[in-house]
């Protein structure tokens, strides 16, 4: 299971851009799309879901812009790139008519969600003057808008985000999004109403982008964060739900990544209600079971988290389930015994390290430890539901 899934909240299906593909249905569609475009099974225009990839043929398809401009009633749009060798689509290289058509779809009054994957040289004003409130970007590079691009932006419509999900996005791109203006008194995108944020903090650059975004989120309520724990969290006093995903690579590592220290700084004037932690132990390493876990219990018991009502600690131990020889089978069986022994040790920390949480009257505390194989995560419905709860919850439902 990849911990860096780019768009966990969108169906990851993409269609050819030269032909708009739609799921066949017995119902009569109201979309003004030519019948020859209804091929494939990725796009469901009746449900308002449209997945669009730029391909090489897109640059030569003179009919494509007209087809795009005929789309209507789109609620969820994903823009991706299907160029050779996973190359990013260059917005500046797209034909002008295709740019105009894509801008038309982005600014449809029905659009609620937008995801952009693997693009570069996108003007920040492309996202302004739109009605969508939920945005995901992955491997997307934005630039400060040029004067002629600002002129093509409606001034009477403001893009106000409520949910934002980003990964593998340069700091310069984030700055362009949060700082770009279409006029002296109007930002390209309004982040002041954003209440849900999902971000991965695996590299130093990603931590920097997170800090930049946090500067413009005065009303953040829900944060889903994977990777490191940023000290910027301490300044977020409006946060009600904090969801964390840690990847534990060896037994020398702090399994909580310094979270107790950040929470200690955050305590006092806060409204935190839920703290949900997932710790993934890799299949070839181990995890500490000593008193370091108790630091979380200690800081919550001593600090002022008056609104706290739920704390969940979910530890998942990954077990390799692939073998090709008798020797590998023996190693797998040995690894399995080690994993289940680790599971038993980790289960004991509930009573030994979380004494305050285990007895707190006003806080619901859950500690669960499970050994899961890759095959189970792919095919077992119960396991999939377990993995998707809490940490991989739908931030767009907030």
Secondary structure, 3 states (H helix, E strand, C coil): CCCCCCCCCCCCCCCECCCCECCCCCCCCCCCCCHHHCECCCCEHHHCEEEEEECHHHHCCCCHHHHHHCCCCCCEEEEEECCHHHCCEEHHHCCHHHHHHHHHHHCCCCCCEEEEEEEEEEEHHHHCCCCCCEEEEEEEEEECCCHHHHHCCCCCCCEECCEEEEECCCHHHHHHHHHCEEECCEECEECCCCCEEEEEECCHHHHHHHHHHHCCCCCCCEEEEEECCCHHHHHCCCCCEEEEEEEECCCCCCCCCCHHHHHHHHCCCCCCCEEEEEEEECCCCCCCCCHHHHHHHHHHHHCCCCCCCEEEEEEEEEECCCCCCHHHHHHHHHHHHHHHHHHHHHHCHHHHCCHHHHHCCCCEEEEEEEEEEHHHHHHCHHHHHHHHCHHHCCHHHC
